[in-house]
Amino acid sequence: MKTSLDDLQLMENCLLGRASGEQRTLFEARLLLDPVLREDAHWQQQTYRIIRDYGRKQLRNELEQVHQVLFTAPRHRAFRDKVLSFFGK
């Protein structure tokens, strides 16, 4: 049986914390009664986790690139010295 668009929207709202209390309660009851929905929700949560982790990794890489430019380029020496002076006290 195909999952309806309404079911997908409800699952997404519940998993992302955007659902009302009544919607969450309804979804939790349906999870108890429907093993297919429970499995779909599990995989949707895993997908959100993978996307979140990938985004964090990308941000970490971008921050590292900025760090390398600011703390190794000679033209940013004054900035680097000023930042390091905050931690030297």
Secondary structure, DSSP 8 states (H G I E B T S, - for coil): ----HHHHHHHHHHHTT-S-HHHHHHHHHHHHH-HHHHHHHHHHHHHHHHHHHHHHHHHHHHHHHHHHHHHH-GGGHHHHHHHHHHH--
